[in-house]
Amino acid sequence: MQQVLTNFLTNACKHTSKGEIHLHLSLSENPGNVTFSVTDTGTGVPADQAEAIFERFTKLDSFKQGTGLGLAICRMIAEILHGEVKLDTTYTAGGARFVFIHPLTQEQA
């Protein structure tokens, strides 16, 4: 979980030259889960790229530092933990909102 949040915050820092970055935790947004979100006032992500950014080596801005692996790693970690990582495409306040939904109870294998 720490790695997912670190990657979200690192991405927000890369793409936010001025404004704000917020880390939020909610137990009510998705009942039965803990929902972490990182919002920023940065460049944002076009809705048509919402899934593509989670693919390995995908970068929307080739001038920004990094390999394009951070979000793909986040998604893999979330899946291992039976959670979900996504870009909130309904977020309209400017910038981007990344969400990590993690179940409160462990699934039985």
C-alpha positions, 0 to 999 in steps of 0.5 A, a space after each residue: 500500500 505504501 508503494 502505491 501511495 508513494 507512486 501516486 504522490 511522486 506522480 502528482 509532484 512531477 505534474 504539479 508545478 504550482 497549486 496543491 496536492 492532497 492525500 485523502 482517506 475515506 471509509 465511506 466512499 466505497 463501503 467495505 473498503 478503504 479508499 485512498 485518493 491523491 488529487 492535484 492541480 497539475 496538468 491532468 490526464 485526458 479521459 481517453 488516456 485513463 486506461 493507457 496510463 496504467 500500461 508499462 512504459 506509457 508516459 503522456 509527457 516525454 519531457 518528465 522524469 521517469 520510465 512510465 512504470 509507476 502507475 503500472 506497478 500500482 495497478 499490479 500491487 492493487 490486484 495482488 491485494 484484491 484492490 483497484 487502482 484507477 484514474 477518477 474520470 469524473 474529477 473535474 476540479 482541474 488536475 487529476 485524481 488517482 484512487 486506490 480502493 482496498 478491501 477492509 477484509 481479506 478474501 479467502 483463497 
